[in-house]
C-alpha cells in the first residue's frame, strides 16, 4: 500500500494525532526535530497553510495550539552549536525533495 492509497479520513486522523503528540511533547525542541528529520512544527504549520490556502501564522497556530510566539516564549530553549550543526547537515539531505 502506498500513502496515496490511504483515504483522506484516515490520513486526517493520523495527522491530527501527530499534531496532538507534538503539542504534548513540548520537550521535543524544533531544532532537534530539524536535526533528526529535517522538518519541525514550523514546517508542518507552513505545509498546512499552503494546503489550506491560509496565512502561515494561522497554519502554525493550528499546529502549536497557540500563537507561535507564545509557544516559543514558553517552551523553546536556545539552540546549541551542536544542535545547529545537526540541523544544517540534516537540511542538506532535504535538497531536491
N, C-alpha and C positions, 0 to 999 in steps of 0.2 A: 504494500500500500504506500502511496506517496502522500505528501502533505496536501496536495491538490485534491485528493480523493476524500479527505475528511470534510464532513458537511459543516456549514457555517455555524450552526448551533453548537456543535461540539467544539469547534475551533474557538468560538467566542467564550465558551465556558472555561476552556483551558487558559485562554488569555486573561480572563478576569481572575482566575486562580493565581496565575503568575503575578499579576499586579498586586493582589491582596498579600501574597507572600512577600513581595518586595516592600510593601508598605509596612508589614510586620517586622521585617528584618532590617531595621534601620542601622544595625551594626555592620551590615554589608555595605561598605563605602563604594560610591560610584567609581572612584579611582581604582579600586580593587576589581570591580566588575569589568572595567575597561582593560585592566591588565590581564585578566583571565580570558575574557570572552570578546573583547573588542566592542562592547556596547554597554550602556548604562541606562539608568532611569530616564535621563535626558533624551537619549537616543530613542527609547521606547515612546516617550511622550511626543517627540518630533514625528515619529512614524505614525502615531495615532492622528496627530494633527494633519499630516499630509493625506492620510487615507480618508479622513473625515472632512477635509476642506475647512479646517478651523485654524485659528491662531495657535502658534507653537506654545504660547503661555497657557492656553486653555488645555491643550493636549498634555502638557507637563503636569498641570494641576490635577488632571484626571488620574495620571499615573502616581503622583505623590500623595494624593488625597488631601492636598492643601497647596497653597501657592508655593512655588519652588523656593522663593526667598525665605519663607517661614521654615520649610524643611531644612534648608541649608543652615540657617541660624541654629536650629535645634539639634541637628544630627551630623552635620558634616565637619570632619576634622581636617586639619592642614595636611596636605599630601607630603610624603617624604620623598627625597630624591630617588630612592629605590622604587617607590610606587610609580613615580613619573617615568622612570626608565622602563619599567614593565609595561606601562600603558603605551609608551612610544613604540616599543617593539611589537606589541600586540596590534596596534593600529596599522602597522606596516603589512600585517597579514590580511587586512581588510581590502587592500588595494584591488581594484577590479571587481569587487563584489557589489 
